[in-house]
Amino acid sequence: MGSQQSMNRYDLVVVGAGMAGLTAAARAATAGQSVLVVEIGGEVGGSARYAGYAWTAPDREVMDRANPAGDETLRHALVDGFDEGVQWIASMGVEVGASQRILDFGGRGHKFDTNQYVDNCRRKTLDAGGAVWLETTVDGLLTDDGVVTGIAVTRAGVAQDVLADHVLLATGGFQGSPELLTELLGPAAAQMPLRSNPRSTGTGYRLGVAAGAATGFENAGFYGHLIPSGVAFTDADFVDLSLYYSEHALLFNLANERFTDETLGDHLTTMELLDQPESRGLLIADERVYQQWMLGSYVDGAVAVDKFALASKRGGRVGKAETLSELAYLPEEWGYDGTAIATAIEEFNAQVATGEPTPGRLRDREPLTTPPYYVIETIPAITFPFQGLRIDKNARVLTDLGDPIPGLLAAGSDTGGLWRRAYAGGIASALVFGLAAANTSIAGKAS
Ligand SMILES: Cc1cc2nc3c(=O)[nH]c(=O)nc-3n(C[C@H](O)[C@H](O)[C@H](O)COP(=O)(O)OP(=O)(O)OC[C@H]3O[C@@H](n4cnc5c(N)ncnc54)[C@H](O)[C@@H]3O)c2cc1C
């Protein structure tokens, strides 16, 4: 232990320099541990560079309601550790905004500059004597009689072994792997455009499984958002072309039917759409929704973009109807029956006026009656899967029997169990369990 070890032995080796990995590295290094971060890309930051808010459920009760099927220990650990995590962000010299509401279910969080945060974590790690190796490939875990003892890497064409008391897997999930998506989320999942850094291809997942890790939960789903179909979707579009306003619109599948309560959240509707025929649907808003939500920002402090104009400019399947009956003129090749959809909207309008529509409508129960109508065909895009390596609240990777694998930690989107067809903050979980991983390493809890 200690930082006086030979160059190829560390207290903590972190695989992946994103939100979880850099949080753990900075925490462990500034506490006096010897730390090496290994990153496959040419820069640090991962998907965290696109994010803007650390947020989650404000208390256990709201978390339990929003994410009832997630692992109880993990979901409570996230809520309990959140405030300390936010203080940690501030301690890295990053300004943290005032507490604000995030999403209608009652999430709360803080705006902060994630780019400054990851850059500061990297600098603090280096200043404390740690090392960050970019463009480095992990070839496998080193193990000795069931204990993880380090990693085998290739750096600048040279293969070498690096020994560690703890290895933290923090490669950000497997959304960049069509094979793992097909295997674990089904073939349609592999067709989804990527809404994340492109390098999270399941290395952490594979290394963990090879070391005997339990995974889960099956059918837990994924985090993502609806985007217009038919557009070239690049990282400059990740926020601008996410159709967050779907929570106030109506979504129809190829059978011309609503299939979910859209008001539960765009990220949840995204999961449901994946399971619909051809994983595509028509999102329809009226002028009220356009003015209030399609033009507005999805959360206070975010930039507002005219989603309809942008989707149209980028060549998406969009249309504007002056009346509901004009929906009959939807292009035939899209495959929808516009007359049937117009009838379904009229039925919806009548149902919300007198009672409960089917499927239900928990929040925005206003009818769509103010022309014109804005139509965008939409598909799901994936940010990260909810299925991953099972960990305990100390970020120790668990076997099927629930025992920690000595020396092996995981945090962030490489982990599973926390979210199960529900979601309340990827930055928060990477932060809280990244800190937990560092604390485990510091405490020397290898087993
Ligand atoms: C557009 C967008 C907006 C978002 N906004 C928010 C938000 O406001 N709030 C929020 O809570 N969440 C948000 N998220 C989600 C959030 O960014 C992620 O949940 C979070 O970054 C996950 O942290 P992580 O450390 O697991 O993964 P990442 O931050 O993605 O880091 C993973 C790192 O591992 C590296 N890596 C991958 N494979 C290897 C390998 N084989 N070897 C070494 N390194 C490897 C990657 O290059 C990357 O640097 C957003 C995501 C996107 C894409």
The ligand as a Tripos MOL2 file, in Angstrom:
@<TRIPOS>MOLECULE
LIG
   53    58     1     0     0
SMALL
NO_CHARGES

@<TRIPOS>ATOM
      1 C1        -26.0630   13.9700  -24.4010 C.3       1 LIG1
      2 C2        -26.0110   13.4320  -23.0140 C.ar      1 LIG1
      3 C3        -26.4960   14.1910  -21.9800 C.ar      1 LIG1
      4 C4        -26.4970   13.6850  -20.6780 C.ar      1 LIG1
      5 N1        -26.9480   14.4830  -19.6780 N.ar      1 LIG1
      6 C5        -26.9650   14.0190  -18.4260 C.ar      1 LIG1
      7 C6        -27.3320   14.8620  -17.3460 C.ar      1 LIG1
      8 O1        -27.5490   16.0750  -17.4990 O.2       1 LIG1
      9 N2        -27.4320   14.3020  -16.1160 N.ar      1 LIG1
     10 C7        -27.1510   12.9750  -15.8960 C.ar      1 LIG1
     11 O2        -27.2940   12.5050  -14.7640 O.2       1 LIG1
     12 N3        -26.7040   12.1670  -16.8780 N.ar      1 LIG1
     13 C8        -26.5910   12.6620  -18.1340 C.ar      1 LIG1
     14 N4        -26.1030   11.8700  -19.1290 N.ar      1 LIG1
     15 C9        -25.6150   10.5110  -18.7980 C.3       1 LIG1
     16 C10       -24.2040   10.5710  -18.1920 C.3       1 LIG1
     17 O3        -23.3550   11.2640  -19.0690 O.3       1 LIG1
     18 C11       -23.6760    9.1620  -17.9280 C.3       1 LIG1
     19 O4        -24.6170    8.4970  -17.1180 O.3       1 LIG1
     20 C12       -22.3210    9.1690  -17.2100 C.3       1 LIG1
     21 O5        -21.3690    9.8820  -17.9560 O.3       1 LIG1
     22 C13       -21.8450    7.7400  -16.9790 C.3       1 LIG1
     23 O6        -20.5780    7.7630  -16.3970 O.3       1 LIG1
     24 P1        -19.5590    6.5680  -16.6740 P.3       1 LIG1
     25 O7        -18.2990    6.9170  -15.9800 O.co2     1 LIG1
     26 O8        -20.2010    5.2800  -16.3970 O.co2     1 LIG1
     27 O9        -19.3350    6.5930  -18.2680 O.3       1 LIG1
     28 P2        -18.6070    7.7010  -19.1420 P.3       1 LIG1
     29 O10       -18.6990    9.0310  -18.5070 O.co2     1 LIG1
     30 O11       -19.1140    7.5660  -20.5220 O.co2     1 LIG1
     31 O12       -17.0690    7.2310  -19.1230 O.3       1 LIG1
     32 C14       -16.6500    5.9920  -19.6450 C.3       1 LIG1
     33 C15       -15.1950    6.1170  -20.0820 C.3       1 LIG1
     34 O13       -14.6520    4.8180  -20.3010 O.3       1 LIG1
     35 C16       -13.8660    4.8590  -21.4780 C.3       1 LIG1
     36 N5        -13.7070    3.4940  -21.9930 N.ar      1 LIG1
     37 C17       -14.5860    2.7470  -22.6840 C.ar      1 LIG1
     38 N6        -14.0550    1.5500  -22.9800 N.ar      1 LIG1
     39 C18       -12.8170    1.5250  -22.4240 C.ar      1 LIG1
     40 C19       -11.7680    0.5610  -22.3910 C.ar      1 LIG1
     41 N7        -11.8760   -0.6250  -22.9840 N.pl3     1 LIG1
     42 N8        -10.6230    0.8660  -21.7460 N.ar      1 LIG1
     43 C20       -10.4620    2.0830  -21.1640 C.ar      1 LIG1
     44 N9        -11.4110    3.0510  -21.1860 N.ar      1 LIG1
     45 C21       -12.5840    2.7690  -21.7900 C.ar      1 LIG1
     46 C22       -14.6180    5.7940  -22.3830 C.3       1 LIG1
     47 O14       -13.8190    6.2780  -23.4440 O.3       1 LIG1
     48 C23       -15.0140    6.8840  -21.3920 C.3       1 LIG1
     49 O15       -14.0060    7.8550  -21.2530 O.3       1 LIG1
     50 C24       -26.0250   12.3700  -20.4290 C.ar      1 LIG1
     51 C25       -25.4900   11.6080  -21.4660 C.ar      1 LIG1
     52 C26       -25.4630   12.1380  -22.7420 C.ar      1 LIG1
     53 C27       -24.8490   11.3260  -23.8370 C.3       1 LIG1
@<TRIPOS>BOND
     1     1     2 1
     2     2     3 ar
     3     2    52 ar
     4     3     4 ar
     5     4     5 ar
     6     4    50 ar
     7     5     6 ar
     8     6     7 ar
     9     6    13 1
    10     7     8 2
    11     7     9 ar
    12     9    10 ar
    13    10    11 2
    14    10    12 ar
    15    12    13 ar
    16    13    14 ar
    17    14    15 1
    18    14    50 ar
    19    15    16 1
    20    16    17 1
    21    16    18 1
    22    18    19 1
    23    18    20 1
    24    20    21 1
    25    20    22 1
    26    22    23 1
    27    23    24 1
    28    24    25 2
    29    24    26 1
    30    24    27 1
    31    27    28 1
    32    28    29 2
    33    28    30 1
    34    28    31 1
    35    31    32 1
    36    32    33 1
    37    33    34 1
    38    33    48 1
    39    34    35 1
    40    35    36 1
    41    35    46 1
    42    36    37 ar
    43    36    45 ar
    44    37    38 ar
    45    38    39 ar
    46    39    40 ar
    47    39    45 ar
    48    40    41 1
    49    40    42 ar
    50    42    43 ar
    51    43    44 ar
    52    44    45 ar
    53    46    47 1
    54    46    48 1
    55    48    49 1
    56    50    51 ar
    57    51    52 ar
    58    52    53 1
@<TRIPOS>SUBSTRUCTURE
     1 LIG1         1 GROUP 0 **** ****
